[in-house]
């Protein structure tokens, strides 16, 4: 069966779907779009505090430049719709129509100069399983994630479906982002984890890639359609030249 036929939509009106798929909650939708990318939608949910969170409208340190950002005002993003990030033993495997594991990677390109990377912020939330993931910064390999440059561990994510707290990673060490070079953010969740990388709310699009084997191989995918924005994130640093 084609990957594009694997579509599950569960709402209050589809009672039979809820009976057949007890791990898919009322009001939740998991759909596969026309390019085979998993879109994860949930109703608004309350969130518990996270030690990694940045308060809305927190000013960036003096001298720091925004290399890239698709957040709205106050680090806002779409609370309840995003790209599914799920491991091979996650609750997503309960549905015969869902095709885990998925890793959705997002690309960015410094356009105004060369920078020393100092901070990354992501709008990504936990849904079930282990709460925590590893974020990789990868170089580009012909339009898809390539050599790993660095990685960071993130724990205690906010609840997926809440808004708008972001996961903040303070970067230590010498990581140079060169002008006009494409880079990739790659979230790697735990085996039993199901998370969602929230869509940005400003209709920003960009290059993306999808992996179905834990990041061993990648399929480039363009997030350019109006209904398919890329995940919410920003990149901060010191401009060198």
N, C-alpha and C positions, 0 to 999 in steps of 0.2 A: 504494500500500500504506500502511496506517495506520502512523503512527510507533510505535504500541504493539506492532506485529508485529515490529519490528526488535529481536530478542532473540538474543544470542549467549552461550552458556555453554560454556566450554572447560575440561574437566577431564581427568584421566588416563583416565577411562572413555569419553571421547568422542574417540577417535583420529581419526575421519573429520573432525571439526571442526578438529582441529589440522593436518591435512594441507591442508584447504581454506584455512585462515587462518594461514599460517606466522608472521605477525608477532604473533599472540596466543600468549603463552607458556603452557607447561604449568602448570596450576593456576590460571590467571588467568580471571576472569569479567568480561564486560562485559554488563550487562543494562539494559533499559529498563523502569522501573517503570510502574505503572498511570497515572501522570500524565505519562509521557513524559520522565522524568528519568533520566539515565545514571548507573548505579551501577557503580563501578569496584572490583573485588576482586582482590587478589594474595596470594600466599603471603608469609610474613615474609621480609624481605630485610635484608642488612647495609647500613649507611649510612656515608658518608664525612663527615668534619667539615665544618661550614659556618660561615663567619665571622659569620652572623647569629643563631646559635643561643643559647638561654638554657639554662643547666644546670638540671636538675630541682630544685625547691624553692628556687630563687633568690628571696630576699625582695624585695618591691617597695620602692622608695624611701620613706623616712619621709614621711608626710603624703599619700602617694598613695592614692587610693581605687580600688577595683575597681568600675567602672561596670557591667560585664557580664562574666561568665565561664561557660563550660560545660566547662572542663577538669576532669579528675579530679585526684587527689592527684599532686603533682609534675609538673604540666602533662601528665598522661596523657590519651590518646585512643585510639580504635580504630586499631591499626597498619595494618590491611590492607583496610579497607572505607571508601569515601568517595564523594564526588561527582566525576565526571570533569570536568576543565577541559582542553579541547583546541582547538588551532588548526586552520584549514582545510587545512593541508598536513601535519598530524601523522600518526603511524603509525596512528591510529584510522581514517583514511580507507582503510586497506587492507582493511577488512571491509565488504562490501556491506550488512551488517546494522546497522552503526553509522552514526549520522547526525550527523557533526560539521559545523561547530564548535559547541561548547557553552560557555556561560559560566553558571555557577551562582553567584548572588549571595545573601548572607545578610543579614538585617536584625537590628537591635537597637534598643532604646528605653531611654534613661535614665529610671529610675522614682523615684529617690530625691533628685534635685536637678539643678541645672545645673552643668556641669563644663568645665574647660579640659582638652582632650585632650593627653595626654603620651606614651602608648605603646599599641601594638597588638601582639598576639601571635597567630600562626596556626599550626595544625597542618596544613600542606600540603606535599606532597612531589612531587619530580620523577620521571618515569618514562622519558621518551625525548625526543629533540629538544633544543632549546636549554633550558638550565637557568637560568631567570629569568623574572620576570613583573612587571607593573605592578599595584599595588593601588590602587583608587580608593575614596575615601570619598564617597558620593553622598547628596544629600538625597532625601527621599521624594516621589514623584509619584503620588498616588492608589494606594498599595499596591505600587509598583514603583520601581526606581531612577530618579532624576531628575537634577537639576543636579549636576555634579561640584563638590565642595567642595575636595578636595585629592587628590593622588596621590603614590605613592612607588614607587621601583624596588627590587626584591628580586632578589638573585643568589645562586647556589650554594645551592639548596634541598637539604634532606636527601632521601635516596632514598625514594620512595613504597613503603610496606610495612615501614618501620622505625619504631621508637617508642622514646623519645618526646621528640624535640627539636622546638622550635618556632621559627618565624621571628619575629624581633622587629624592630619598626619604632619608632624613637625619633622622636617628633613635635616639630618645631621650628616656632615660629610660633604665632599666635593662632587656634586653632580651638575654638569654643565649641559644646558639645553641650547642647541645651536639654532641660529636663525634659519628658517625655511626647511628645517628637518622635521619630519613627522615622527611622533612618539605615540606609545600606546599605554593606556591604563587597563590592567587585566586583573579583575577580582577572581580569586580562586577560593571558593567556599569549601567547607568541610564535607566529607562524604555524605552525611545525613542531613545536611543543611539545605534549607530553601529560603532564598532571599530575593529581594527585588531592587534593581537599580532604577530609582524614580526618574521618569521623564522630566526634562526641564519644562518650564512653563512659559518660555519666551519664544517658542517655535524655532530654537536653534537646531541645526542639523550638522552632520559631519560624517566622516568615514567611520565605519565600524567593522567588526569581524566576529564570526561565531565559531566556536569549537564544540564538538560533540564527543571528544575523547580526552578531556582533561587538559587541553592545550597542546597536545602533540601535533595536531594539524588544524589549519584555519581556513575558513572560507570568507573572503572579503565580502562585505555587505555595506551598501550605502544607505545611510539614514536620512535621505533627502526628502522623502515624501512628507507632506504636511501632517499626515496622521502618524508619522513615525519619527519623532524627534530623538536626539541622543540623550543619554543619561546625564543627570545633573552633576556638574563638578566645576571646580576652578583650580588653577595652577598659579602659584605665587613665587616670586623670586627677586633677586637683585640683578638689575641690568648691568652687564659688563661692557658692552659696546654694541 
